[in-house]
Each structure stands twice: as structure tokens, then as C-alpha cells.
Amino acid sequence: MPVLVAEDNPDNTELLQVALDELGYRAEFVEDGEQVLQATGQDECSAIVMDMQMPVMDGLAASRAIRESESTSHRIPIIALTANAMDGDREKCLTGDYTSKPFTVEQLSAVLGRWIRP
């Protein structure tokens, strides 16, 4: 199952694609929270890497919608990707984990490795 990546910035998308390829993950990319909801409704994914600040629907609203629609027995790991990583952000994002921008391949590997395997 692929990792679903929600990122609206083309430069960050390219960096994430290179990093995920290097780490052995298959990825599907979308540009906003509404597209995340559409993608999770159609296909299964092993995790979501979610930018918190996107147009149309931000990552926080998309994370809330996903959590409200999930059963408690099966929860998709949502990894917040944010430039504003402050104490308490993980809880605000309703996610299992987060990494800050800019990120390194090693940081991305560590956070994904806590939830899934390539």
C-alpha cells in the first residue's frame, strides 16, 4: 500500500518524492485536504504524510474528517508535516506523529519507520 502525501508546494513535493523513493516507499501525491479525503475514500494507504497548511482544506481539517470517519479498530497513521513544529502541535494535528520542515531523509525515515515499513 502506498504512502499518501498531501503537499501543495511543488518543491516540497519533489523533495518528498525523492526521499520516499530512496527509502523504498511507494507514494501517491495530492495537493489539498479535500483530495486526501477523496483518495482515502477510494484506496487504502499505509500512512498519510500531511502538510498542515494547504489550500481548499488544510491538514488539520482533513485529519479531523479522517478521524471522524474511521473505526477505532483501524486508524491510518497520519504524520503531520509542518513548518510550525511547536510543543503541542502533534496533539493539535490529531496525528500519530509529525516532522518539521525542512526535514532530512533520516528524519522522514525515522518517523515513517515508527508506523510502517517500506
C-alpha positions in Angstrom: 0.0 0.0 0.0 1.3 3.4 -0.8 2.0 6.3 1.5 -0.4 9.1 0.7 1.3 12.5 0.7 -0.6 15.8 0.9 1.6 18.7 -0.1 0.8 21.8 -2.1 4.3 23.1 -2.6 5.9 21.7 -5.8 9.4 22.0 -4.4 8.4 20.1 -1.2 6.6 17.5 -3.3 9.7 16.9 -5.3 11.9 16.5 -2.2 9.4 14.1 -0.6 9.2 12.0 -3.8 13.0 11.7 -3.9 13.2 10.9 -0.2 10.4 8.3 -0.3 11.9 6.7 -3.4 15.3 6.5 -1.7 13.6 4.9 1.4 11.7 2.3 -0.7 8.2 3.7 -0.2 5.7 3.9 -2.9 3.9 7.2 -2.8 0.7 8.9 -4.1 0.6 12.7 -4.1 -2.3 15.1 -3.6 -2.4 18.8 -3.2 -5.0 19.6 -0.6 -7.2 18.1 2.2 -10.2 17.5 0.0 -8.1 15.4 -2.3 -6.8 13.5 0.8 -10.4 12.6 1.7 -11.2 11.5 -1.8 -8.1 9.4 -2.0 -8.7 7.7 1.4 -12.3 7.0 0.4 -11.2 5.2 -2.8 -8.0 3.4 -2.0 -6.2 2.1 1.1 -2.9 3.6 2.1 -0.4 2.6 4.7 0.1 6.1 6.1 -0.6 9.8 5.3 2.1 12.4 5.3 0.0 15.6 5.7 1.1 19.2 5.2 -0.8 21.1 7.8 -1.2 24.3 5.8 -2.8 23.7 2.4 -5.4 25.5 0.2 -9.0 24.4 -0.1 -8.9 22.2 3.1 -5.9 22.4 5.5 -4.3 19.3 7.1 -6.0 19.9 10.4 -9.5 19.8 8.9 -8.6 16.8 6.8 -7.2 15.0 9.8 -10.3 15.6 11.8 -12.5 14.4 9.0 -10.5 11.2 8.6 -10.5 10.5 12.3 -14.3 11.0 12.5 -14.9 8.6 9.6 -12.6 5.8 10.9 -13.4 2.9 13.1 -11.5 2.8 16.3 -10.0 -0.6 15.3 -8.4 0.7 12.2 -6.7 4.1 12.2 -4.5 5.3 9.4 -1.2 6.7 10.7 -1.2 10.4 9.9 2.2 12.1 10.0 1.9 15.9 10.2 4.4 17.8 8.1 4.7 21.4 9.3 7.0 24.3 9.3 5.5 25.3 12.7 6.5 22.4 14.9 5.9 23.7 18.4 5.2 21.9 21.7 1.6 20.6 21.4 1.4 20.6 17.6 1.2 16.9 17.4 -1.9 16.8 19.6 -3.5 19.7 17.7 -3.0 17.9 14.5 -4.8 14.8 15.7 -1.9 12.7 14.3 0.3 10.0 15.5 3.5 11.8 14.8 5.0 14.8 13.0 8.1 16.1 11.4 9.1 19.6 10.8 10.1 21.4 7.6 12.8 21.4 6.5 13.3 17.7 7.1 16.1 15.3 6.3 15.7 11.9 4.7 16.8 10.4 8.1 14.1 12.3 10.0 11.5 11.2 7.5 12.7 7.6 7.7 12.6 7.6 11.4 9.0 8.9 11.7 7.7 6.6 8.9 9.6 3.7 10.4 7.7 4.1 13.7 4.4 3.4 11.9 5.1 1.4 8.7 7.7 -0.5 6.8 8.7 0.2 3.2 
